[in-house]
Structure formats: C-alpha cells, structure tokens
Amino acid sequence: MDHAITLDELKRLIKEKGRFYLVEAQGPMMYEDTHLPGALNLPPNRVAELAPRILPDRDAAIVVYCSGPT
C-alpha cells in the first residue's frame, strides 16, 4: 500500500518500535551529512542491487523519505 504518513505517525512507529524500515532515498554523501536516526541509505539508482540485502523482511512496512518530490 502506498500512502504518505505524518511526522506524528512516524514518531509513533519509532517509539513503539514497530516493524518497519526507515529508508533515506538519497545519495551516500547526503546520507552521511544528515539522516534520521536508524535510517538506512537506499539511493534510487541502487534499489535493485541493495534492497534485497538491506530490506530482507518482505512483510515489514517501508517508510521512505528524501529531500524532494522526485
């Protein structure tokens, strides 16, 4: 299911230690400069390569964020 969540919903997921992945969809340099605690780096151009390894639980929710609409 694709839908946006609010910051409050994300905070609740983190606080409750919900079963989800927090993914930053930006390049490694941007990730190293600043990212949310616990976020995994998954640049858009490496999804096919990295996703199976860093997101192994196929039943877990995935929350993705980036710096812009694209």
C-alpha positions in Angstrom: 0.0 0.0 0.0 1.4 3.4 -1.0 0.5 6.3 1.1 2.0 9.2 2.9 2.3 9.2 6.7 2.6 12.2 9.0 5.6 13.0 11.2 3.5 12.1 14.2 2.8 8.7 12.7 6.5 8.1 12.1 7.3 9.2 15.6 4.7 6.7 16.9 6.2 3.9 14.8 9.7 4.7 16.1 8.5 5.0 19.8 6.6 1.7 19.6 9.5 0.0 17.8 7.1 -1.0 15.0 8.1 -3.5 12.4 9.2 -1.2 9.6 12.3 0.0 7.7 13.1 3.7 7.6 14.8 4.4 4.3 16.5 7.5 3.1 16.4 7.6 -0.7 19.3 10.0 -1.3 22.9 9.5 -2.3 25.5 8.4 0.2 27.0 11.9 0.6 23.7 13.4 1.6 23.0 10.4 3.9 26.4 10.8 5.6 25.8 14.5 6.0 22.4 14.2 7.6 19.9 11.4 8.1 17.2 10.4 10.6 18.5 8.1 13.4 18.1 4.4 12.4 17.5 5.2 8.7 19.0 3.0 6.0 20.5 4.5 2.9 19.0 3.3 -0.4 19.8 5.6 -3.3 17.2 5.3 -6.1 19.8 4.1 -8.6 20.8 1.1 -6.4 17.4 -0.2 -5.3 17.5 -3.4 -7.3 21.0 -4.1 -6.0 20.7 -3.2 -2.4 17.0 -3.7 -1.4 17.1 -7.5 -1.1 20.1 -7.3 1.3 19.1 -4.3 3.5 15.3 -4.9 3.5 15.1 -8.7 3.9 11.7 -8.7 5.8 9.2 -8.6 3.0 6.3 -8.3 5.4 7.6 -5.2 7.2 6.4 -1.7 6.2 8.8 0.6 4.5 8.9 4.3 5.2 10.8 6.2 2.5 11.9 9.8 2.7 14.0 12.1 0.6 14.7 15.8 0.0 12.4 16.4 -2.9 9.4 15.1 -4.8 11.4 13.1 -7.3 
